[in-house]
């Protein structure tokens, strides 16, 4: 297909949307609120810190690169002066989440702005030696790109196409259609390929930020994790949605409506599965069983860790924080409680706040991967 106009993307969001899509958009909105309602504020903060690692790790994995999650957690706690790309992803997510949280709630179109897309790319790649001019959209006549069989739109159309998407998606008022628009934009941005390199990471980061803007709490579940686990299907659906219209019953534009809707449904299904994954891990019974399994590990058991501490850690996870004296009572060890607190602290399972008699839950990688089974894909 030869792309000569921004109208190649029309209709930007075909109507009517299938009932299955709007129902799934409702479902992930409702499920994401359930996670928030079941997590204490401190626990949610710890989980969001953990999932910045998870997002960076899996977005990197989707590109074919395996990172070390333990290295990432160390870099998060003690930022090194020189960072690699995957560490920069964690920092960029935190910076950009703060920026998007300040957007007015009635300006949906702002999260599709070309300026935001450029900012995301710049935050991700500023300082990357292999990246020339981070944040700059393709614009020059020589900046044409082909990825496999997909020939990206001419560089001269990149900005007009992004503005076209912003104009049409930004006018949507219905909350369900706004969710759908964010996921639809994920494909359209990948199709446009606005930068010479780094488009996949940028697109996934932007989608995360847009979901956050809509209040879907992606900081406590990870779309990138789901896409990494289904990497082959992710790329297949992206490629199919690039296809031209297949006959008179496949929409009225240049591109296939059927495959576009299939891609949107795929992202909705992945999102729902990742939200459910978190919801299934945090009920007290399941949580207690997994804490018990963690404390029974040889390295914990050999340190003298008490299996009886599982109940106290489970309650602490549920509450996020509590007075140190209350936590000691939960341990049920009497005069030996201080020793157990020290062990738990040394193993990184709890944080005793300096200057305050308060203890908080902590989520070191080895513990998190027991609480949330298969949290990270460890092979490419």
Secondary structure, DSSP 8 states (H G I E B T S, - for coil): ----SGGGG-SSS-SS--HHHHHHHHHHHHHHHHHHHHS-HHHHHHHHHHHHHHHHHHHHHHTT----HHHHHHHHHS--SS--HHHHHHHHHHHHHHHHHTS-TT-GGGGG-HHHHHHHHHHHHTT-TT-SSTT----STT---EETTEE---GGGHHHHHHHHHHHHHT--SHHHHHHHHHHHHHHHHHHT-SSS-HHHHHHHHHHHHHHHTT--GGGS-HHHHHHHTHHHHHHHHHHTTSB--STTS-SSSB-HHHHHHHHHHHHHHHHHHHHHHHHHHSHHHHHHHHHHHHTSHHHHTTT--TTHHHHHHHHHHHSEEEHHHHHHHHT-GGGHHHHHHHHHHTTSEEE-TTSSEEEE---HHHHHHHSTT-S----
